[in-house]
Amino acid sequence: MQTWNVKSILDWAINYFKNKNIPQPRLSAELLLSSALNLNRINLYLNYNRILNQQELGIYKKYILKRLEHVPIQYILKEAYFRKIKLYVDSGVLIPRPETELIVERSFQLLKGNLDQGKINILEIGTGSGAVAISIAYEIGKELKISDSSWQIIATENNTDVLEIAENNAKSILDGSKFENIKFIECDLVPEKDSDFFKQYEKKINIVISNPPYISEEDYKNLPREVKEYEPKSALLAGKTGLEVYEKILSKIKSYLSPDLCYILFEIDPKVSIPLKEMSEDIISPKAIIVEKDHNQRDRILIIET
């Protein structure tokens, strides 16, 4: 029976993935082996001569077989990193993207100059794994130098199982006081006007954040296999134009927006930046709309000041 050490099996896996046209072969091989051995990626290279036992080899083989089917690494390992936190994810939730981290950063920047408004109420629509809401809760005290009594996050989701994932992530990541400052609500985008929630938060939301489904029917057909076959279609496909969910959100949130301070932040497909800006102007009549680019210089964040 062949003996495998870290270096030999890593070299083999990288070449195997390359030959099978698996995206990012080195990253795939390293992350999966790191998990199988319970090591971080740096320590893989500090343990090149470590011999894998049969149990470790079995785990790694199982991971490799799943990766050959183009299952995303995050779903294989049931974890995803987002800013400063590690989340549980499975195929029921969208994998958090680095581009979405920009929304969290931009939210802090917008709030830093507006901390005289009393309690800050943040609404995230379609929380998924909870990445955005939990990241804000995790970092807001340090970023804005405010106490936990100064902010509240409401995170909505229309799927019971997905909402449970978000809430469990929050419980495992946040300490007690921060966890208590997030409300998880199951509803279609936002609660209706006849709800107790509406009575409590009418004209009191200071920041609305959403990364809604924004892929058009035509673009959905051309998504990479890893995305189209494994990530939830409901979190990606918006409709014929890609604007459908944005329009619903803009129409439903108008009565929630604080007249003193309110920003709406959308993650967007670059293709919809111009029509979404025009739609926002028609529905909200805002003070200003800004489109900001991601690290690849593509339109990615639409900011509406109401």
N, C-alpha and C positions, 0 to 999 in steps of 0.2 A: 504494500500500500504506500502511495506517495506521501511524503511528509511536506506540508506546506507551512512556510513562515509568512510573516506579514508582507515582506517585499515580493516574494514569488507569487503569492495569490493575488496581490494587488496588480502586479504587472500583467498577470494572466487575465484578470477581470477587465482591465482597461482595454487591452487588445481585443478581447472577446466582444465587448460592447462596441468598439469601433467597427469591427467586422460585421456586426449586426445592425449598424447604423442607429445606435441608441444615442440620443442627444446628450451632450456633455458627458462623455464616457468616463473621464477621470473623476469628475465631481460625483457621478453616480457610484463609481466603484469605491471611492473614499468614504462617502457618507454612509453607504450601506455597511462597509466593513467596520467603520467606527462604531456603528450601533451594535453590530454583531459581537464586537469585542468590548463594548462599553468603554471606549476610549474617545477622546476628541481627536480631530483630524491632525493636529500638531503631534500628538503623542503616537500616532501611527508611525511617523517617521523617526520617532525616538525608540520605537520598539520593532525595528525592521526584522530582527532575528527571532522574534517571539514565534514559537511554534503553536499553531492552532490545534485545539483538541477537536474530537469528533463532534461534540455538541456545537461548538462555534462554527465548524465547517458546515454542519447541517443548517444552521440558521442562515449563514451567508448564501448557501446554495438556494434556499427558499427565497431569499431576497432577490437574487439574480434572476431566477425564473420569473418572478413577478415583473421585474424591470424589463425583461425581454418582451413582455406583453404591453410595454409602454405605460404601465401603471406609474403614476407620478411618485417620486421618492417620498414626498410628504405623506401620501396615503399608505405606502408600504410601512413607513416607520410610525405612522399615526401621530406626527408632530410637524409643526411649522414654526419658524422663527419670524417675529415681526417686531421691529425696533428692539426693545429691551426685554421682550417676553417670549416664552415658548408656549405654544398653544397645542392642545389636542385637536387634530383634524381627522375627518374621515370623508368618504365619498359623498356624504350628505351636505358638506359645506364647501364653499369656494376656497381654494388655496390663497392665502393672503399674498399679495404682490408687493415688491419693493416700491412701486409707484404709489401705492395707497398710503405708504408712510408719509408722503408729502402732505396729505390732508391733516394728519396729526400735527406735524410741524407748523403748518400754516395756521392752524387753529390757535396754537399757543402764541404765535406772532400777532395775530389779530386781537387777542385778548389782553396782551401785555399793556397796551395803551388804553384799556377800557376797564380797569379794575375798580372803578368807583360806582358801579351799577348795583351794588348789593349782591345778592346771591346769583351766581351764574348758572343758567339752565341750558344744558346741551342735549339736543335730540339727535340720535343717530337712527336713521331709517334703513332697515334691512341689515341687522348687525352680523348675520352669519355666524362665524366662529367667535365673534366678539372682539376681534383684533383691534379695531379702532377704539371702541368704547373702553376696553380694558387698558389699552395703552395710554389713553388720556387720563384715566383714573390713576394709573400707576405712576405717571410722570407729572401730573398737573401741580401738585404741591411744590415740588422742587423747581419746575419750570417757571411758575408764576409767583412762587413764594407766598402762597395762601394756605389757609387752614382747610380742613375737610368740611367745615361748616359753611364754606363759601361757595360750594359748587354742588351740582346735581347732574347726573347723566341719565337720560331715558333712552333705552335701546329697544327698538321694535323689531319684530320678526313674525312672518305669517306661517311658519312651520313649527309645530310643537317640538319635534325631535331636534331641529336645528337650535331652537331657543334653549333647549336643555343643555346642548353642547356649550353654548355661549355662557350660560349661567354656571355650569360646572368649571369652565375655564376661569371665570371670574373668581369663584370660590377658591380655586387652587393657587391663583396668582396674587390676589389682593388680600391685604390684611383686613380685619373686621370692619374698621371704620370706613375704609375705602369701598369695600364690598357693599356696605349698607347705603352708599351714595349712588349706586346704580340700580335703576328700576328696569327690569326686563318685562316687556309687555307683548303678548301675542295679539296681533291685529294685522289688518291689511294696510300697510304703510303707516297710518296713524289712527288713533281712536276717533270714532265719529263724534259729531258735535253734541250729541245727547248723552255722552259718557261723563262719569265723574272726573276722569282724567282731563277732559276738555275744560270743565269748570275750574279745575285747579290750575291749568297751565295756559288758559286763554290769554294771549298777548304777553306771555311771560318767557317765551323761548328766545335765547340770545344767539345760539348757534345751531344751525341745522346741518347735519353731515349725512351724505349718502353716497354709496358706491353701488348704484342700482344696476339691474340688467340693462346693458346698452348695446348689445350686439344685434345687428339687423339680421333678418332671415337670410339674406344673400351672403353676408360675411360669416354667418354661423357655419354654412356649408364648407367653408375653407379653413376652419380652425384646425390647429395641429391635432393629431390623433390623441395625444395625451390629454388634451383639454376636452375635445368633443366626446370621447368615449368614456371618460371617467369623472369629469367635474359636472356638478348638477346643472342641467339645462335651464332650469328655472332661474338660476342665479346669473345666467349669461344672456339668454335670448330675450330681447325686449319686444320684438315685433317686426313689422315690415320696414320701418325707418330707423329704429334704434332710439327714437325719441319718446316712445309711448309711456314708459314709466316715469320719466322726468315730468311729462305733462300732468300725470296723475298726482305726483308729489307736489308740484307747484300749486295745483288747484286746491289740494287738501290742507296745506299748511298755512295758508294766508292768515287765518284767524288766530293762529298760535304765535305769530311773530311779534316780538316786543317792539313797540314804537320808539323805545329809547336806544336800544342797541340790538341789532340782529344781522348776522351774516349767514348766508346759505353757501355751503361748499359741496360741489358735486365732483366726483371723479368722472371723466368723460373719455369717449373715443374721439381722437382728433377729427374724425370725419363729421362729427355732429357739433363741433364748437360754434360755428357760425349760426346754424339754424336754432341751436339751443339758446344761444344768446338772444336771438330775436324772439323766441318763444317766451323767455324769461321776462323780457321787456314788456311783452303784451300782457302777460298774466299778473306779474308782480308790480310793474311800474317802479323799478328800484332806483336808488340814488346813483348807483354805479355797478358796472359789471366788468370784471377782470378775468382774462383767460391766461393761465400760467402754464409754463412748459415743464416737462419732466427732465430727467437727466439726459435723455436722448434728444432733447429740444423738440419734443412733440407736444402739442396742446394736450394737457392732462387734467388740470384743475380749473373749474369755473367757480369764481367767487362772486356772489351777489350781495351787495350791501343794500339793505332795504330801508 
